[in-house]
Amino acid sequence: MREIACRPQPAGIFPFPAGLLILPSLPCQENEALDRVLAADLTNELPTEWSFFAAAVEKDFARALAELGNGEDAISRYNRFVLRPSPETYWDLKPILGGGLGVLLDLVAFSHGYIDEPPGEDSLDGELLALLLMVRASWRLEQEDPQGAIRVLENASAAARPASPLLAAQIFGQLAELRRSTPGQGPARVIQDYRAALQLASGTALDTLRAELWINLGMCYQEAASGQRGALLEAVKAYQEAVHAAYTLERNPEMYALAQNNIALAYLSIPASEASDQLRMGIAVQAFREALKVYGKETHTEMWASVQLNLANALQYLPSSHPQENLIQAVEIYEELLPFRNKAFDPLGYARLLANQANALAHLGIFAPALEKLTEAHKLFHWHNEPEAAASILEMVDRINESIARSSRPE
């Protein structure tokens, strides 16, 4: 495309509208500057001719337009349209811009609803073709054609990979997400896509992209694990990589908490068959505590209650030199959670909470309150047609009564 001499372009790497802008060629082509932009590294100052692009990435669109000036060349007019779109400008530029730049003009117009369908692919190649195919894939999804969208994204990844590895990484990430949500797409292919994305994104400045890919890979492993140790350990590794990449308590607290919670749940799902599993339970408890540094009772009530419940359950069985302290803490957490389990709307959840608390009380030797809570739990399970759960409650009652009888026998 002679009208776009500077190639490859950072198309699609940054959020729109910056991801739609075209960099003009420099009087003396600076390959080092272009390589940095293609790796999403804008830490150093860009050449003056590209300063509008840096401003657009920072979402300072007024400055970006000022930096662009009033140039009448095709690329300047196209870039001004990207930053300040209007139907009138589109129709003014339509007869003027041809070739690949004209296709991109139609692409921007489609994204703003000025035309009904994305343009064809004939005049584009490489990363610019991949950008167009990404939009066409989204359009296929709007037409409720996920299989078609997958095929289009596969073509987009092939087009982007040689020219713009970081764009290809983002496309592989989108492919993986789409496969995860589309029936008939197996987890092996999803994992393969995430792995390809991570390989292509290595060494780039988008650490949040790498972290997002790692955490999604971990969730894929965890969803497909079915209790398999290997898959669960891979999930844990992926979550830990996400934390190392970008998800810290200071920078991304919400995602940090999600990663820590998922680490804990994955560890607790691993079948206990090795001595190291006891250590993993301790790590799981610590991970729950890390998540609770973010999830507060007032700010994240639902997640706070969920993590607190899992923490209390783990504390009951945590190998420790001070088990009584852990049991007391578990009882206190259950007590704090009872008001958050609505007995009228979630009677079975309320009953399970009572049963768990009663179990911790019984291990502490506090039998009378334990029996009282078990009695209420049994009623709820019985009334709501959960015979197996009701029977398990009666077994717990029998064990407690046996313990009471043993403790009352004379030495």
Beta strands, then each sheet from edge to edge (+ up, - down):
end
